[in-house]
Amino acid sequence: MKAYLALEDGVVFEGKAFGCKGLSEGEIVFNTSMAGYQEILTDPSYKGQIICMTYPLIGNYGINTEDFESLRPHCSGFVVKELSGVASNWRAGGTLSSFLNKHKIIGIEGIDTRALTKHIRDQGAMKAVISTTITNKTKLIKMAKDSLGLVGRDLVKEVTCKKAYEFNKSGKYKVAVIDCGAKYNIMRELAKRNCKVRVFPANSSAKDILSSKPDGLMLSNGPGDPAAVTYVCLGHQMLGLALGGKTYKLKFGHRGANQPVMNLSNRKVEITSQNHGFCVDIDSIDKDKVEITHINLNDKTLEGFRHKKYPVFCVQYHPEASPGPNDSKYLFDEFIKLMKGSHA
Amino acid sequence: MPKRTDIKSILIIGSGPIVIGQACEFDYSGAQACKALKAEGYKVILVNSNPATIMTDPEMADRTYIEPIIPEFVEKIIEKERPDAVLPTLGGQTALNCAFQLAEMGVFKKYNVEMIGANAEVIKKAEDRELFKKAMQKIGLDLPKSKRAHSLKEAKQVAKEIGFPLIIRPSFTLGGTGGGAAFNIQEFETIVERGLEASMLSEVLIEESVAGWKEFEMEVMRDLADNVVIICSIENFDPMGVHTGDSITVAPAQTLTDKEFQLMRDASIAVIREIGVDTGGSNIQFAVHPDTGRMVIIEMNPRVSRSSALASKATGFPIAKIAAKLAVGYTLDEIPNDITQVTPASFEPTIDYCVVKIPRFTFEKFPGADQTLTISMKSVGETMAIGRTFKEALQKGLRGLEISAAGFDDLKFKPTVAELNNKLKYPCAERIFYLKYAIKSGMSINKIYDITKIDKWFLNNLKEIIEVESFIKKNKKKILKNPSIMRKAKENGFSDIQIARLIGSDEVSVYSAREKMGLKVSFKLVDTCAAEFPAFTPYYYSTYELEDECRA
């Protein structure tokens, strides 16, 4: 069965359908990770986006029961060069195609994903539709143009948990995670470090959260445009805004597992996992209040900062990895240290 | 850190004559190192006994010695030239061994020469089985289980603990004789008795056999600031038991989830740190049990290796050149990526194609040689092919072998059932073609897997090539007029000759029909970053895709 991917600027790609049939809209973005499609698909930050994988052979190791980052996939579509005919791995419990079908996600294969990636790189992330039902190209392009897009959209309310729950019932440190679309691995890493983890919906009031008397507060990752969100969210970007900084949309975002970041405190390079389309403007930060701790070595954008007076720090990338390198897991240890410090 | 100014002249040890197991890849790495260090303003002194190399071209080094790479000769060169440092990690095992001996002899100390890249202690830790095992245990890595035994009774107890199959290696034998693999207690008793007799200490090492496990390699780089990056992962088509140099290998790894890949990445970083390679590249090999996922480390080479040359070309990351720069004090974040120009070398290449390396054998030149592929290398060369899919790359690679195969061809004769089973079970140069015969004759993927332990993902890809082949045959009347059928054939790596044979036509007719349809080859870039950044000095591979990136 044929499938189409139409972009708002009039470019249309034709391929073969897999997963679910139908039509959906979203912002087209690319991810350069060579492995980790299961984690990427189930990362709530991709809400409202159609993901193009730059690595051409996808689905090789199938889907397993363990590598979930949330209960289900959240993206609007999945674009690959070649879908594997088999799932070959000792942990595989099913194929990628049946997984997408089950969760009503439309997949398209046989696409020149490199041409698509270059187009996004040059023209910027843009609105798109993916379809197996409507095949008229003009109609599809118009639908892409008329779609909502991401700018100005608060998608957090669609992915946050409905009510607060305990992720880990016991532990030395009490941590409140504000779920803006949190990946499980954030909670797993905290639990591993002896934290009692309680997860709150993103629209919880300060009173609700503080009534649990947490030792530490973690603002999670999440989808959408931070400027539109008026409560606590999208960790780093939100904190940037709260401290008087500005955010802007990157042309085509950082999405991959090979982004070099320098930790300015020890001049060491970490290879990081990233997934963000918006960014805190490095020049908008009040350098009297805030110390820049991490920068991206590729494009010198802001990747992390800490408050000079208060025990607050944040990073733009994903120290919880999953998918991606574990180089930055030490940040969880630093978080524990901060909590220890405020205990004393 | 800026480059070191306390050293002015550097001795580079080459790899010597081309032999099976050590070929032109070390000429490539050595020549890259010479160029990089000269460009940095160092006086480069080179020793290599092989005049038929690029490395020994007169403009490559400031001083070139074509002398035997043995400690006595190299010592004389050191005495005469008085280099400040020696770089032993770019000339393969020959250079590494020679440098190690020189260090043991005290030559470097005597003439005040610093070993850069890797010192004698590092080499010893990586090469000595006992020291290596201890180091790996210290960082919590799993190895194949092993234990020493001094009598048959003791040996049987060990066999019970570890379980079959087992590898038996007698300690201290003349010429390493008396060992072998045992699959049952009868074989085991025979080999152990023979081994105990052959051993001067009446001692055998009994080791868990990992034959048939999935085999992986990681190419790792480290700088003086302790930054470590992974350049490339490689998965072997042929499982453990066949030397990597004789295996079909694929980059990147295909059948590992991100969790499993990161486990291997973390382990690789821990290994290079624990062994203590100061700067430069290392190659680390792992085996993974196909049913349980248990990962064991096999070995590490504290130097640029055969696979580094492959990884360099596969990713666009010049490992030898960067290794030379790291050796003189630069850090990865200070070296720009030549291809993107805007990003630093402290990143991990990500690729958007599939790379397949296929070994080339010339058994016809070695009459009487055992043609079964084992743990010692027998191939004399290799092809490397890049495609958008494994199927395309495999067919291109087979075509390039110059063994008159136009791709994933049929065997030229019909083997008997016994012959077929034998060829599948005992790896040989033509196994890939026997695999085709097996699939076409209706043997199931599961059955082939049981015999060969070649991952089902690879086997299924072979099956898919065969399916496209039948599809072409079925459409023999249409293909020369129908672009979508033709495109499918080309995307799966079928050459015009292959198509012509399948439809009973000739190459020129297929070619001109294709030209008429406007279905032409397209070229895509090898750019280290999967198109995330524009590329300035990249190279191309051919494929059949929508967009042609060729600027010529």
Chai-1 contact restraints between the chains, C-beta under 6 A:
chainA,res_idxA,chainB,res_idxB,connection_type,confidence,min_distance_angstrom,max_distance_angstrom,comment,restraint_id
A,T32,B,T350,contact,1.0,0.0,6.0,A-B,restraint_1
A,T32,B,A530,contact,1.0,0.0,6.0,A-B,restraint_2
A,T32,B,E532,contact,1.0,0.0,6.0,A-B,restraint_3
A,M34,B,P252,contact,1.0,0.0,6.0,A-B,restraint_4
A,M34,B,T350,contact,1.0,0.0,6.0,A-B,restraint_5
A,A35,B,D258,contact,1.0,0.0,6.0,A-B,restraint_6
A,A35,B,F261,contact,1.0,0.0,6.0,A-B,restraint_7
A,G36,B,D258,contact,1.0,0.0,6.0,A-B,restraint_8
A,E39,B,D258,contact,1.0,0.0,6.0,A-B,restraint_9
A,T54,B,D352,contact,1.0,0.0,6.0,A-B,restraint_10
A,T54,B,A530,contact,1.0,0.0,6.0,A-B,restraint_11
A,Y55,B,D352,contact,1.0,0.0,6.0,A-B,restraint_12
A,P56,B,R388,contact,1.0,0.0,6.0,A-B,restraint_13
A,N60,B,Q254,contact,1.0,0.0,6.0,A-B,restraint_14
A,N60,B,T255,contact,1.0,0.0,6.0,A-B,restraint_15
A,N60,B,W457,contact,1.0,0.0,6.0,A-B,restraint_16
A,Y61,B,T255,contact,1.0,0.0,6.0,A-B,restraint_17
A,Y61,B,T257,contact,1.0,0.0,6.0,A-B,restraint_18
A,D67,B,K259,contact,1.0,0.0,6.0,A-B,restraint_19
A,E82,B,T389,contact,1.0,0.0,6.0,A-B,restraint_20
A,G85,B,N460,contact,1.0,0.0,6.0,A-B,restraint_21
A,V86,B,K456,contact,1.0,0.0,6.0,A-B,restraint_22
A,V86,B,N460,contact,1.0,0.0,6.0,A-B,restraint_23
A,S88,B,T255,contact,1.0,0.0,6.0,A-B,restraint_24
A,S88,B,D455,contact,1.0,0.0,6.0,A-B,restraint_25
A,S88,B,K456,contact,1.0,0.0,6.0,A-B,restraint_26
A,S88,B,W457,contact,1.0,0.0,6.0,A-B,restraint_27
A,N89,B,T255,contact,1.0,0.0,6.0,A-B,restraint_28
A,W90,B,D291,contact,1.0,0.0,6.0,A-B,restraint_29
A,W90,B,G293,contact,1.0,0.0,6.0,A-B,restraint_30
A,D112,B,E545,contact,1.0,0.0,6.0,A-B,restraint_31
A,D112,B,L546,contact,1.0,0.0,6.0,A-B,restraint_32
A,D112,B,E547,contact,1.0,0.0,6.0,A-B,restraint_33
A,R114,B,D352,contact,1.0,0.0,6.0,A-B,restraint_34
A,R114,B,A531,contact,1.0,0.0,6.0,A-B,restraint_35
A,A115,B,L546,contact,1.0,0.0,6.0,A-B,restraint_36
A,A115,B,E547,contact,1.0,0.0,6.0,A-B,restraint_37
A,T117,B,A531,contact,1.0,0.0,6.0,A-B,restraint_38
A,K118,B,A531,contact,1.0,0.0,6.0,A-B,restraint_39
A,N258,B,F347,contact,1.0,0.0,6.0,A-B,restraint_40
A,N258,B,E348,contact,1.0,0.0,6.0,A-B,restraint_41
A,N258,B,T350,contact,1.0,0.0,6.0,A-B,restraint_42
A,P260,B,S346,contact,1.0,0.0,6.0,A-B,restraint_43
A,P260,B,F347,contact,1.0,0.0,6.0,A-B,restraint_44
A,V269,B,N227,contact,1.0,0.0,6.0,A-B,restraint_45
A,V269,B,D333,contact,1.0,0.0,6.0,A-B,restraint_46
A,V269,B,S346,contact,1.0,0.0,6.0,A-B,restraint_47
A,I271,B,E348,contact,1.0,0.0,6.0,A-B,restraint_48
A,L297,B,D333,contact,1.0,0.0,6.0,A-B,restraint_49
A,L297,B,P344,contact,1.0,0.0,6.0,A-B,restraint_50
A,N298,B,T343,contact,1.0,0.0,6.0,A-B,restraint_51
A,P323,B,D258,contact,1.0,0.0,6.0,A-B,restraint_52
A,N326,B,Q262,contact,1.0,0.0,6.0,A-B,restraint_53
A,N326,B,D266,contact,1.0,0.0,6.0,A-B,restraint_54
